[in-house]
């Protein structure tokens, strides 16, 4: 199959940013962010600063909504009707209904549409999307791409360290005891994904600079073998000096061909809050 006959698409939670989306010709299906009575498409006319301002003013989290089955049918149709085969990547089915709706819509198109539950989110999902693009460029068939991605999806290190547990607490993802204890003791948990589900893996104490330094060191010690193609440093509005320090440490410890920095989109930001940072890559 000619690579031009394969469409790589993803829902907007992949957090790849406009430059990478354009470079790799990735088609995006946006989720929706709801601030009070106003609805916005993720990545369109809304930025993370809008989320932070809304939470400060209302003390409420934004609501988020996945595309409907009808939305997905219309999205897939435009490519299938043009004779293309679609490989579509979704945020973990345990984090959103997006994948479930896409799977229902896919049934209308048979083997012309493949839907992948990435078991990840943010650039953990994005890593698999770009791997799909690499395989497409290498001339692999849609079936070969899907098979390879499925073999890799549980080897993605999707992890991050939040500066505050306020958003996770308000979203029901951590207890009041954990939230207030973390504030008093300056605890920053390492949040990771396993089998598509977020869980607290470890706790760090101290300021964010110290916690992130220990986080990167722990990643290096845990994952001695990894895909050197690329790594993401993804954050939600972190201090540039903090991001630069993490990048310098990653460059010193790891041997990635490229280290890409992206800012989390509105959906991910709505759940993790400001100044969250993660280092994400595919392990072996």
C-alpha positions in Angstrom: 0.0 0.0 0.0 1.3 3.5 -0.9 2.0 5.6 2.1 -0.2 8.3 0.7 -3.1 6.0 0.9 -2.8 5.7 4.7 -4.2 8.5 7.0 -2.7 8.7 10.5 -5.2 10.4 12.8 -5.6 11.0 16.5 -7.9 12.6 19.0 -6.5 15.9 20.3 -5.2 14.5 23.6 -1.9 13.4 21.9 -0.5 16.9 22.7 1.8 17.0 19.7 1.4 20.7 18.9 0.8 22.3 15.5 4.4 22.1 14.2 4.6 18.3 14.6 1.0 17.7 13.4 1.8 19.6 10.2 5.2 18.0 9.7 3.8 14.5 9.9 0.4 15.3 8.3 -1.6 14.0 11.2 -5.4 14.5 11.2 -6.8 15.6 14.5 -10.3 14.9 16.0 -10.7 17.5 18.8 -12.3 16.8 22.1 -14.4 19.5 23.7 -13.6 21.7 26.8 -16.6 23.3 28.5 -16.0 26.4 30.6 -19.3 27.3 32.3 -21.8 27.8 29.4 -19.1 28.1 26.7 -17.8 25.1 24.7 -14.4 25.0 22.9 -12.7 22.5 20.7 -9.4 21.4 22.2 -6.6 23.2 20.4 -9.0 25.8 18.8 -9.5 29.2 20.4 -8.6 27.9 23.9 -5.2 27.7 25.6 -4.1 26.3 29.0 -4.1 29.8 30.5 -7.8 30.0 29.9 -8.2 26.8 32.0 -6.0 28.2 34.9 -8.0 31.5 34.9 -11.4 29.7 34.9 -10.4 27.5 37.9 -9.0 30.5 39.8 -12.2 32.5 39.2 -14.8 29.7 39.8 -12.9 27.2 41.9 -14.4 24.6 39.5 -12.7 22.3 37.0 -13.7 22.6 33.3 -15.8 19.8 32.0 -14.6 17.8 29.0 -16.5 15.8 26.4 -15.5 13.2 23.8 -16.6 13.4 20.1 -19.9 11.5 19.4 -20.2 8.4 17.3 -21.7 10.7 14.6 -18.8 13.0 14.8 -16.4 10.1 14.3 -18.4 8.7 11.4 -18.2 12.1 9.6 -14.5 12.4 10.5 -13.7 8.9 9.0 -16.0 9.3 6.0 -14.0 12.2 4.5 -10.9 10.0 4.2 -12.6 6.7 3.3 -14.7 8.4 0.6 -11.4 9.6 -0.9 -10.1 6.0 -1.0 -7.9 6.2 2.0 -7.3 3.8 4.9 -7.4 5.4 8.4 -5.3 4.4 11.4 -6.8 6.4 14.4 -5.2 6.7 17.8 -7.2 7.5 21.0 -6.5 8.4 24.6 -6.8 5.4 26.9 -10.3 4.0 27.0 -10.0 4.0 30.8 -9.5 7.8 30.8 -12.2 8.9 28.3 -15.1 7.6 26.2 -13.4 8.9 23.0 -12.1 5.4 22.1 -15.4 3.7 22.7 -17.3 6.1 20.4 -14.6 5.8 17.7 -14.8 1.9 17.8 -18.6 2.1 17.3 -18.1 4.5 14.4 -15.4 2.3 12.9 -17.8 -0.6 12.3 -19.4 1.3 9.5 -16.2 1.3 7.5 -14.8 -2.3 8.0 -11.1 -2.7 7.4 -10.8 0.8 6.0 -10.6 2.2 9.5 -8.4 0.9 12.4 -9.0 2.3 15.9 -6.2 2.0 18.4 -6.7 2.4 22.2 -3.2 3.6 23.1 -3.5 2.8 26.8 -1.8 6.3 27.2 -2.5 10.0 27.1 -0.7 13.2 26.2 2.6 12.6 24.4 2.6 8.9 25.6 -0.2 8.7 23.0 1.8 11.0 20.8 4.8 8.7 20.7 2.7 6.0 19.3 1.1 8.3 16.7 4.6 9.4 15.5 5.8 5.8 15.5 2.8 5.1 13.2 4.0 7.9 10.9 7.5 6.5 10.9 6.2 3.1 9.8 4.0 4.7 7.2 7.0 6.5 5.7 8.9 3.2 5.8 6.3 1.8 3.4 4.5 -0.6 5.9 0.9 -1.6 5.3 -1.9 -0.5 7.5 -2.1 -4.0 9.0 1.7 -4.0 9.7 1.5 -0.6 11.3 -1.4 -1.6 13.6 0.3 -4.8 14.6 3.6 -3.1 15.5 1.8 -0.3 17.4 -0.2 -2.9 19.4 3.1 -4.6 20.4 4.5 -1.3 21.6 1.6 0.4 23.4 2.3 -1.1 26.8 6.0 -0.3 26.5 5.4 3.5 26.6 6.5 5.3 29.7 3.6 7.7 30.3 4.4 9.5 33.5 4.4 13.0 35.0 4.9 14.9 38.2 2.3 17.5 39.1 3.2 20.6 41.1 -0.2 20.6 42.8 -2.8 17.9 43.5 -5.6 20.5 43.4 -6.8 19.5 40.0 -6.6 15.8 40.6 -8.3 16.2 43.9 -11.2 18.3 42.4 -11.5 15.8 39.6 -11.9 13.0 42.1 -8.6 11.4 41.3 -7.0 11.7 44.7 -8.3 11.8 48.3 -8.7 14.9 50.5 -6.1 13.3 52.8 -3.6 13.0 50.0 -4.3 16.5 48.8 -3.9 18.3 52.1 -1.1 16.1 53.2 0.8 16.9 50.0 0.3 20.6 50.6 1.6 20.5 54.1 4.6 18.2 53.4 5.5 19.5 50.0 4.9 16.1 48.4 4.8 15.7 44.6 3.7 12.3 43.4 4.9 10.5 40.4 1.8 9.7 38.4 2.2 6.8 35.9 0.1 4.7 33.6 -0.3 0.9 33.8 -2.7 -1.0 31.6 -4.2 2.3 30.5 -4.9 3.5 34.0 -3.3 6.3 36.0 -1.9 5.5 39.4 0.5 7.1 42.0 3.8 5.2 41.6 6.1 7.1 44.0 6.3 10.2 46.1 8.9 13.0 46.0 9.4 15.6 48.7 10.8 19.2 48.3 10.5 21.8 45.6 9.7 21.0 42.0 13.3 21.4 40.8 14.5 18.7 43.3 11.6 16.4 42.6 12.0 16.6 38.9 15.8 15.9 39.2 15.0 12.8 41.2 12.2 11.8 38.8 14.5 11.9 35.7 17.2 10.0 37.6 14.7 7.3 38.6 13.5 7.0 35.0 17.1 6.5 33.8 17.7 3.8 36.5 14.5 2.0 35.7 14.6 2.0 31.9 18.1 0.9 30.8 16.8 -0.1 27.4 14.6 2.2 25.4 13.8 3.3 21.9 16.3 6.1 21.1 14.3 7.6 18.3 12.7 10.4 20.4 11.6 11.5 23.8 9.1 14.1 24.9 9.3 16.6 27.6 5.7 17.7 28.0 4.5 20.3 30.5 1.5 22.5 31.4 3.1 26.0 31.5 6.1 25.1 33.5 8.9 27.6 34.3 11.2 27.7 31.2 14.3 27.4 33.5 12.7 24.3 35.0 12.1 22.7 31.6 15.6 23.6 30.5 17.1 21.9 33.5 15.1 18.8 32.9 16.1 18.8 29.2 19.8 19.2 30.1 19.6 16.3 32.6 17.8 14.0 30.0 20.5 14.9 27.4 23.2 14.0 29.9 21.7 10.6 31.0 19.9 9.3 27.9 20.9 9.0 24.2 17.8 10.0 22.4 18.1 11.1 18.7 15.8 14.0 19.5 14.2 15.5 22.6 10.9 17.3 21.8 9.3 19.8 24.1 5.5 20.2 23.9 2.9 22.0 26.0 -0.1 20.0 27.1 -3.4 20.8 25.5 -6.5 22.0 27.2 -8.0 18.5 27.9 -4.9 17.2 29.7 -4.3 20.5 31.4 -7.9 20.4 32.7 -7.1 17.3 34.7 -3.5 17.8 35.8 -3.2 21.6 36.4 -0.4 24.1 35.9 3.3 23.3 36.1 2.9 19.5 35.6 5.9 18.0 33.8 6.5 14.6 32.3 9.4 12.9 30.4 7.9 10.3 28.0 9.4 7.7 25.7 9.0 4.1 24.5 10.9 1.5 26.4 12.2 -1.9 25.2 
